[in-house]
Amino acid sequence: MTRPAALITGARRGIGRAIGVALAKAGYDIAFTDIAEDEAVREASRLFAEAGAAARFFKHDVAAVASHADLVTNVKSAFGRLDVFVSNAGIGAPVRGDMLEITTETFDVVLDVNLRGAAFLSQEVAKAMLAGRSERPAIVFITSASTELVSIDRAQYCVSKLGLSMWARALAVRLAPEGIPVFEVRPGVIRTDMTAKVAAKYDARISEGLIPAGRWGEGEDVAAAVAGLTSGQFAYATGTVINVDGGLLIPRL
């Protein structure tokens, strides 16, 4: 197989699916995961194929750390290589409310996926990349504007993304001598299934000027950034954070 292969977690819909389409158009074959296997998986596979990729779905729970080695082995077996990893899978707070009422159970659920699972899967991928070099390897973590913006009704989500941001920086330093760049992409208010339940709230806030660009972000906005970072043109910028937020994180008076 001559096409490079990208592994994208949580890619059956939303931002992950958009990233898969963008990377397929950029010349990658696509291995993608999600916790569920349904019609959305079949639709994602169709879109990736239409964009020129050989695509393979792997049902996988990122929180199941013990399964990570098998996932990476199966991806390499299917495609013969693993060149790019996009850590996209994540969940929101199971319940929004007063942070003084957050339970250890809901805290652990969010961190097990968004931080612990993502970190240890990237560790397994990094080892595989070191064992079989690519012409243009890259690891990209999808975090959130919530690494900087506090939401007290979902503090556990903010903590998980900020923790993952530090992991990305540390991994960038560890892998820089090996020629494997690591990047972090921070989406702002993006139109996805996760944000659908608070769409009315953000519609109002955007109309009030919350986002300088004056609109919702789309999955394709995030995907374009990932495609650029994995192109091989930004390898010396390892550790860089890219805000895909329409200016949301720019301090203003």
VMD Tcl script that draws the C-alpha trace (Angstrom):
set ca {
  {0.00 0.00 0.00}
  {1.43 3.35 -1.02}
  {-1.05 5.77 0.54}
  {-0.28 6.90 4.09}
  {-2.79 5.86 6.77}
  {-4.44 8.03 9.41}
  {-6.14 6.80 12.57}
  {-8.92 9.09 13.81}
  {-10.84 8.38 17.00}
  {-14.51 9.29 17.37}
  {-14.95 9.79 13.63}
  {-18.33 8.34 12.79}
  {-19.87 11.82 12.90}
  {-19.18 15.48 13.71}
  {-15.67 16.90 13.81}
  {-14.04 13.48 13.50}
  {-15.96 12.65 10.33}
  {-15.06 16.02 8.79}
  {-11.39 15.37 9.59}
  {-11.63 11.97 7.95}
  {-13.01 13.48 4.74}
  {-10.33 16.17 4.70}
  {-7.51 13.68 5.20}
  {-8.97 11.33 2.61}
  {-8.92 14.19 0.10}
  {-5.33 14.89 1.15}
  {-4.31 11.37 0.16}
  {-4.68 9.33 3.34}
  {-6.43 6.04 3.85}
  {-8.62 6.21 6.93}
  {-8.85 4.00 10.01}
  {-11.55 5.36 12.26}
  {-13.07 4.41 15.58}
  {-16.14 5.05 17.64}
  {-17.90 3.47 20.57}
  {-21.00 2.63 18.51}
  {-21.48 0.91 15.17}
  {-24.57 2.17 13.39}
  {-25.81 3.89 10.26}
  {-23.53 6.86 10.97}
  {-20.53 4.53 10.61}
  {-21.74 3.38 7.21}
  {-22.32 6.97 6.13}
  {-18.83 7.97 7.28}
  {-17.30 5.03 5.42}
  {-19.14 6.09 2.27}
  {-17.93 9.68 2.56}
  {-14.33 8.62 3.13}
  {-14.46 6.31 0.11}
  {-15.98 9.03 -2.07}
  {-13.07 11.25 -1.02}
  {-10.64 8.64 -2.34}
  {-9.70 6.64 0.75}
  {-9.69 3.01 1.63}
  {-11.57 3.15 4.94}
  {-11.85 0.71 7.82}
  {-13.95 1.08 10.96}
  {-12.83 -0.28 14.32}
  {-15.38 -0.33 17.13}
  {-13.43 0.89 20.12}
  {-13.83 2.54 23.50}
  {-10.97 4.98 24.09}
  {-11.48 4.64 27.84}
  {-10.59 0.92 27.64}
  {-6.84 1.39 27.96}
  {-6.12 -2.33 27.90}
  {-7.51 -2.49 24.33}
  {-5.22 0.18 22.88}
  {-2.38 -2.11 21.85}
  {-4.75 -4.39 19.94}
  {-6.31 -1.41 18.16}
  {-2.94 -0.12 16.95}
  {-1.88 -3.63 15.91}
  {-5.10 -4.13 13.96}
  {-4.77 -0.78 12.19}
  {-1.20 -1.56 11.14}
  {-2.28 -5.01 10.01}
  {-5.11 -3.57 7.90}
  {-3.11 -0.79 6.27}
  {0.47 -1.92 6.62}
  {1.43 1.37 8.29}
  {0.30 4.14 10.61}
  {1.38 7.66 9.71}
  {-1.00 10.10 11.39}
  {-2.99 9.92 14.59}
  {-5.83 12.33 15.36}
  {-7.06 12.06 18.95}
  {-10.57 13.38 18.53}
  {-12.89 11.15 20.58}
  {-14.37 12.89 23.57}
  {-17.51 13.28 25.63}
  {-19.17 16.22 27.33}
  {-20.24 16.39 30.94}
  {-22.93 13.74 31.54}
  {-24.88 16.27 33.61}
  {-24.49 20.06 33.59}
  {-24.98 21.84 36.87}
  {-23.35 23.39 39.91}
  {-19.73 22.24 40.05}
  {-20.13 21.81 43.79}
  {-22.47 18.94 42.97}
  {-20.12 17.08 40.59}
  {-19.73 13.47 41.67}
  {-16.60 11.37 41.51}
  {-18.43 9.06 39.11}
  {-19.18 11.72 36.49}
  {-15.76 13.28 36.96}
  {-14.03 9.95 36.33}
  {-16.21 9.11 33.31}
  {-15.18 12.32 31.53}
  {-11.49 12.10 32.41}
  {-11.31 8.41 31.51}
  {-12.26 9.25 27.91}
  {-11.01 12.78 27.33}
  {-7.72 12.61 29.21}
  {-6.64 9.16 30.42}
  {-7.85 7.27 27.36}
  {-6.58 9.83 24.86}
  {-3.19 10.07 26.55}
  {-2.51 6.35 26.76}
  {-3.71 5.69 23.21}
  {-1.33 8.37 21.94}
  {1.44 6.65 23.91}
  {0.72 3.37 22.12}
  {0.58 5.11 18.74}
  {3.86 6.93 19.38}
  {5.60 3.63 20.11}
  {4.24 2.19 16.87}
  {5.40 5.24 14.91}
  {8.89 4.93 16.36}
  {8.99 1.26 15.38}
  {7.96 1.96 11.78}
  {8.91 5.37 10.47}
  {6.75 7.40 8.12}
  {7.82 10.05 5.67}
  {5.59 12.58 7.42}
  {4.31 11.35 10.79}
  {2.14 13.58 12.96}
  {-0.04 13.43 16.06}
  {-2.88 15.90 16.52}
  {-4.95 16.30 19.67}
  {-8.38 17.90 19.39}
  {-8.91 19.71 22.67}
  {-11.22 22.71 23.15}
  {-11.48 26.41 23.83}
  {-12.46 25.11 27.28}
  {-8.76 24.71 28.00}
  {-8.90 28.48 28.66}
  {-12.56 29.37 29.12}
  {-14.21 28.29 32.36}
  {-17.64 26.67 32.31}
  {-18.62 26.09 35.92}
  {-21.57 23.91 34.90}
  {-19.17 21.40 33.28}
  {-15.89 21.92 35.09}
  {-14.85 18.28 34.68}
  {-14.87 18.72 30.90}
  {-12.65 21.81 31.15}
  {-10.23 19.97 33.43}
  {-10.02 17.03 31.04}
  {-9.20 19.21 28.04}
  {-6.66 21.32 29.90}
  {-4.94 18.16 31.11}
  {-4.83 16.80 27.57}
  {-3.31 20.08 26.41}
  {-0.38 19.62 28.79}
  {0.00 16.01 27.69}
  {0.21 17.19 24.07}
  {2.96 19.67 24.95}
  {4.93 17.06 26.88}
  {4.58 14.54 24.05}
  {5.75 17.16 21.56}
  {8.96 17.60 23.57}
  {9.46 13.84 23.90}
  {8.99 13.13 20.18}
  {10.71 16.20 18.71}
  {14.14 14.50 18.54}
  {12.46 11.60 16.72}
  {11.02 13.85 14.01}
  {7.39 13.28 14.99}
  {5.54 16.59 15.39}
  {2.67 16.89 17.84}
  {-0.02 19.55 17.56}
  {-3.06 20.70 19.48}
  {-6.19 22.07 17.81}
  {-8.66 23.95 20.01}
  {-12.13 24.20 18.49}
  {-14.42 26.94 19.70}
  {-18.21 26.80 19.37}
  {-18.61 24.14 16.68}
  {-21.94 22.90 15.30}
  {-22.04 19.21 16.29}
  {-24.37 16.73 17.93}
  {-22.65 17.53 21.24}
  {-23.55 21.23 21.01}
  {-27.04 20.70 19.57}
  {-28.62 20.66 23.03}
  {-27.27 24.17 23.75}
  {-27.74 25.57 20.23}
  {-30.32 28.17 21.28}
  {-28.01 29.48 23.98}
  {-25.10 29.92 21.56}
  {-27.29 31.34 18.81}
  {-28.20 34.12 21.22}
  {-24.66 34.66 22.47}
  {-23.21 34.74 18.96}
  {-25.78 37.36 17.96}
  {-24.61 39.37 21.00}
  {-21.01 39.32 19.79}
  {-19.49 36.35 21.63}
  {-17.51 35.30 18.55}
  {-15.79 38.00 16.46}
  {-16.35 35.99 13.26}
  {-20.09 36.19 13.96}
  {-20.95 32.58 13.23}
  {-20.82 29.02 14.46}
  {-17.77 26.98 13.55}
  {-18.27 23.91 11.39}
  {-16.51 20.57 11.47}
  {-14.88 21.47 8.18}
  {-13.17 24.46 9.82}
  {-11.43 22.14 12.28}
  {-10.70 19.58 9.57}
  {-8.93 22.15 7.40}
  {-6.55 22.95 10.26}
  {-5.80 19.27 10.83}
  {-5.16 18.68 7.13}
  {-2.69 21.55 7.10}
  {-0.85 20.39 10.20}
  {-0.49 16.84 8.88}
  {0.75 17.95 5.47}
  {4.38 17.83 6.54}
  {4.77 21.57 6.06}
  {4.68 22.45 9.77}
  {6.92 19.82 11.34}
  {9.26 22.42 12.88}
  {6.25 24.00 14.61}
  {5.78 21.00 16.89}
  {3.94 21.77 20.11}
  {1.95 24.54 18.43}
  {-1.64 25.24 19.48}
  {-4.08 26.26 16.76}
  {-7.30 27.98 17.85}
  {-10.14 27.24 15.45}
  {-12.64 29.49 17.16}
  {-13.51 32.51 15.05}
  {-11.57 34.70 17.45}
  {-13.39 33.52 20.58}
  {-10.20 33.22 22.64}
  {-8.81 36.64 21.74}
  {-8.92 38.84 24.89}
  {-11.11 41.89 24.31}
  {-12.15 44.97 26.25}
}
mol new
graphics top color blue
foreach p $ca { graphics top sphere $p radius 0.5 }
foreach p [lrange $ca 0 end-1] q [lrange $ca 1 end] { graphics top cylinder $p $q radius 0.2 }
display resetview
